[in-house]
């Protein structure tokens, strides 16, 4: 019995040493600042008592060149699996209190072991990034470790959801693992992410580059478009992870966590009619339409601070999980530009790989004109949207609310781009270009000779809309499933989703398409 107790005592000592790897003082300092420890984050992610840790007793001593002989319990990262709302999820959480969370050989092995496990059993991966970067003392082993992680990120891509939380420093090569994942969440106050720090930028270019201008959460969320969600703190980041997972399947072979209502609610909603401005030149708030469309008005908007002329969001419609792409005419008149095209294309592809039906709300005047847009490659970026829609095989339901002009009509998932059902409001205008532009092109000479140019222009524009841009013309040519009252939008989309959930669509065998990157 004495020997057995001695072994149990030894186990408890080892366990406590690993669980308090950074030392009580460092852990207490972080908590005093309102910052969670690596273990707090992992435990906070999972339901109580469900976390099964992997590699608790792993540690590595850096003897290279005799520079560092410290013992590093857990080697600076906590890894394992647990339950989130009754569903298994894998996790790794870097520990800044142990060697600055720097990545070394065993550190990377623990992360890749967790990722390999997630791939094998088909469960999501959540990674908390809080690291000083590569462990210099380990030399090329650290670089190799990053390569191993990046390779797994790509291997898991499109197979299981990957969510990165930037909860501290994430610099240099370390930033590429989050960038290779599906969604990035970044805390507002404690996190920074960049390839080169301010000192490096100044030494190389002479530029003063305050980190707040390019490495902060808001810089990435609103300017660079590198992250998808800004969290107020660690607890808020975990809340966002939970909400995001509630819309995602465990893997690409599973359906999303639909909660279909027993019957489809087909009742009209007259409030939709009130959302349409009487003046067609006034912007239509697509977010107001979206919140009427989804259950309880609840949406999770993705990248809401970047490329705000397009909305990408998750929601449920009669219990069915959907991804919604909508033009927002409150910003840049809803025109598609380079950033909007990138944002939408990425979201469409994420929904497609995880079997999430797509709903498209259209009010688009075209692609944004301008020399800078042309010189920056709007053709290439716009092609990403076309590619994303055409390659998506999930159910695709389109509602044309108002304008749908030119190539942007196609880039917002017309029937020709694979939409399964296309509905249009009577206010829809579908044409090669807007009425004003068309009249200037088609009736240029007549307008010059008109006694009252302004009045004649208005008459011709109205005639053009009636003859060439009305939804009835598109419906007559079989390009629209039905023209519906706005009040019937939720009912029509709900029913369309139910009838297309069993959709199956095969494509020519190939490695993958060659998207315009």
C-alpha positions, -999 to 999 in steps of 0.1 A, spaced: 0 0 0 29 24 8 44 19 -26 10 25 -43 4 57 -24 39 68 -32 31 64 -69 -2 82 -66 16 111 -48 42 112 -75 14 113 -102 -3 142 -84 29 161 -81 37 157 -118 2 167 -127 3 198 -106 37 207 -120 23 205 -155 -10 223 -147 9 252 -132 38 251 -157 43 289 -158 45 292 -121 18 305 -97 31 341 -98 29 344 -136 -5 328 -137 -18 351 -110 -4 382 -128 -23 373 -160 -56 367 -142 -51 400 -123 -50 417 -157 -82 400 -168 -63 377 -192 -70 340 -191 -42 315 -189 -37 289 -216 -54 263 -195 -82 287 -185 -90 291 -222 -91 254 -229 -112 247 -199 -135 276 -207 -141 263 -242 -153 229 -230 -182 217 -209 -171 211 -173 -152 178 -167 -151 169 -204 -115 180 -213 -92 151 -220 -57 165 -222 -31 151 -245 6 153 -237 2 167 -202 36 154 -192 55 164 -223 84 187 -216 115 196 -234 148 211 -222 167 233 -247 203 222 -246 213 235 -281 246 253 -278 241 253 -241 219 284 -243 189 273 -224 187 244 -200 153 253 -184 127 226 -179 95 234 -198 65 214 -185 39 209 -213 65 226 -236 44 257 -237 11 244 -251 -20 227 -237 -37 203 -261 -66 179 -260 -103 172 -268 -136 179 -250 -172 186 -255 -188 218 -267 -226 218 -265 -225 180 -266 -202 178 -296 -165 168 -296 -139 194 -305 -101 193 -305 -81 222 -290 -46 236 -286 -38 266 -264 -4 282 -264 10 291 -229 28 324 -229 39 318 -193 61 289 -204 90 302 -225 69 329 -240 48 302 -257 76 299 -282 72 270 -307 98 242 -306 99 206 -317 77 190 -290 54 220 -289 46 216 -326 43 178 -322 16 183 -295 -3 207 -319 0 184 -349 -10 153 -328 -42 172 -318 -48 181 -354 -41 146 -367 -66 133 -341 -92 158 -353 -87 147 -389 -89 110 -380 -122 113 -360 -137 142 -380 -141 170 -354 -134 207 -354 -102 223 -342 -99 254 -321 -65 270 -316 -56 297 -291 -26 316 -304 -4 333 -277 32 329 -286 65 348 -289 72 329 -321 99 304 -330 121 291 -302 155 304 -313 175 279 -293 161 250 -313 171 265 -347 158 247 -377 137 224 -355 114 254 -348 110 262 -385 103 226 -392 77 226 -365 59 255 -381 61 237 -414 45 206 -398 16 228 -384 10 246 -417 9 213 -436 -18 200 -412 -37 232 -416 -39 226 -453 -46 189 -449 -75 196 -426 -88 225 -448 -123 216 -462 -124 185 -441 -130 198 -405 -137 234 -394 -106 252 -381 -110 282 -358 -81 304 -346 -83 327 -316 -55 353 -316 -54 360 -278 -18 374 -275 12 380 -297 12 362 -330 41 374 -350 62 364 -380 57 329 -394 33 321 -365 6 343 -382 3 319 -411 -13 291 -392 -43 312 -383 -44 326 -418 -47 290 -431 -77 283 -409 -114 289 -417 -122 317 -391 -100 340 -371 -112 357 -339 -89 383 -323 -92 400 -289 -93 437 -289 -69 447 -262 -42 420 -256 -36 406 -291 -13 417 -319 -6 399 -352 19 409 -379 47 395 -400 72 423 -393 72 444 -361 76 482 -361 114 481 -355 119 457 -384 97 479 -407 116 510 -397 150 494 -402 141 480 -436 121 510 -450 126 539 -427 88 541 -421 73 547 -387 47 520 -383 28 521 -350 16 485 -343 -19 498 -337 -22 508 -373 -16 474 -387 -12 447 -360 -43 454 -338 -76 436 -340 -94 466 -355 -67 471 -381 -71 435 -392 -109 436 -390 -116 469 -408 -85 475 -431 -67 443 -439 -96 419 -437 -74 393 -421 -98 384 -393 -135 376 -391 -145 386 -355 -133 410 -329 -137 398 -293 -137 422 -263 -116 397 -242 -109 359 -239 -143 351 -225 -160 369 -254 -137 351 -279 -149 317 -264 -185 329 -267 -180 336 -304 -164 302 -309 -194 286 -293 -218 306 -315 -198 299 -346 -196 261 -339 -234 261 -335 -237 268 -373 -209 244 -385 -209 206 -390 -183 184 -374 -168 177 -407 -174 178 -445 -193 145 -446 -218 157 -420 -248 180 -423 -248 213 -404 -266 213 -371 -300 220 -386 -330 223 -362 -358 220 -387 -392 231 -375 -419 204 -377 -438 224 -403 -426 252 -427 -441 285 -418 -456 299 -450 -474 329 -435 -468 362 -453 -448 389 -434 -462 423 -444 -433 440 -427 -411 431 -457 -432 455 -478 -424 484 -454 -386 478 -459 -387 488 -495 -381 526 -500 -408 543 -520 -381 562 -539 -360 537 -559 -330 559 -557 -329 556 -519 -307 528 -504 -324 496 -492 -310 483 -458 -303 447 -466 -295 439 -429 -331 449 -421 -343 424 -448 -319 397 -435 -330 400 -399 -367 397 -410 -358 366 -430 -340 346 -404 -355 330 -373 -358 355 -344 -337 381 -363 -306 363 -350 -276 364 -373 -238 359 -369 -222 384 -393 -188 375 -406 -162 403 -412 -188 429 -404 -162 457 -403 -145 450 -436 -160 454 -471 -193 466 -456 -209 469 -491 -215 432 -489 -230 413 -459 -219 377 -451 -237 361 -422 -249 328 -407 -285 323 -396 -314 298 -395 -346 299 -416 -373 277 -401 -345 259 -383 -323 253 -414 -287 267 -411 -279 290 -440 -251 313 -451 -264 346 -465 -246 369 -490 -263 402 -495 -254 435 -512 -256 465 -488 -267 495 -507 -262 517 -476 -224 515 -484 -210 524 -518 -245 519 -532 -240 482 -528 -215 480 -557 -190 452 -557 -154 461 -553 -122 441 -548 -126 436 -511 -163 428 -513 -155 402 -540 -128 386 -519 -150 386 -488 -180 370 -505 -160 344 -525 -143 332 -493 -176 329 -474 -193 311 -503 -165 285 -504 -165 280 -467 -203 274 -468 -199 250 -497 -172 228 -481 -193 224 -450 -226 217 -467 -243 250 -456 -271 262 -480 -266 296 -494 -292 324 -497 -283 355 -519 -301 388 -515 -294 410 -545 -294 448 -549 -263 456 -569 -257 484 -594 -226 467 -608 -189 465 -601 -174 497 -586 -160 519 -614 -126 536 -609 -90 537 -621 -77 523 -588 -101 493 -589 -91 485 -625 -54 488 -618 -57 467 -586 -72 438 -605 -110 440 -601 -113 416 -630 -93 389 -612 -110 395 -579 -145 396 -594 -138 363 -611 -134 348 -576 -170 354 -569 -181 339 -602 -159 309 -595 -172 304 -560 -208 305 -570 -204 283 -600 -184 257 -581 -207 255 -551 -229 225 -551 -249 232 -519 -285 245 -523 -284 281 -537 -315 304 -534 -314 339 -548 -338 368 -541 -335 398 -565 -348 427 -544 -340 456 -566 -311 463 -590 -292 434 -607 -271 450 -634 -244 437 -657 -217 413 -646 -227 419 -610 -260 403 -617 -241 371 -625 -217 375 -596 -247 375 -572 -257 340 -583 -282 341 -611 -298 310 -625 -270 308 -651 -244 306 -622 -262 276 -606 -290 291 -585 -315 264 -578 -344 289 -574 -344 326 -582 -372 348 -568 -376 385 -577 -396 413 -561 -418 434 -585 -392 462 -577 -364 442 -593 -345 456 -622 -325 431 -642 -305 445 -672 -271 449 -688 -268 483 -671 -289 508 -652 -316 528 -669 -297 561 -667 -266 547 -683 -286 528 -709 -306 559 -719 -274 579 -723 -260 552 -746 -291 543 -766 -308 577 -769 -279 601 -770 -289 619 -802 -326 621 -793 -317 637 -760 -296 663 -776 -325 674 -798 -352 672 -770 -367 706 -760 -368 695 -724 -339 671 -720 -346 664 -683 -383 654 -688 -375 633 -719 -347 616 -701 -371 606 -673 -396 593 -698 -370 572 -716 -356 558 -684 -391 547 -673 -397 531 -707 -363 513 -705 -371 499 -671 -405 486 -683 -393 471 -716 -357 459 -708 -352 457 -671 -384 444 -656 -386 411 -637 -413 400 -661 -389 399 -690 -365 377 -671 -394 355 -659 -407 352 -694 -373 339 -704 -372 313 -676 -344 331 -657 -366 336 -626 -385 309 -607 -412 333 -596 -420 370 -591 -432 374 -555 -445 400 -532 -418 410 -506 -442 398 -479 -438 362 -493 -400 362 -492 -395 342 -460 -422 317 -470 -407 312 -505 -371 309 -492 -382 285 -464 -400 262 -488 -372 263 -513 -346 254 -487 -367 223 -476 -371 210 -511 -334 215 -520 -318 200 -489 -315 166 -506 -298 182 -536 -270 161 -552 -248 175 -580 -219 158 -596 -190 175 -613 -163 164 -637 -135 145 -619 -104 167 -613 -80 175 -585 -95 210 -580 -105 240 -601 -80 267 -607 -96 297 -590 -83 332 -601 -61 340 -571 
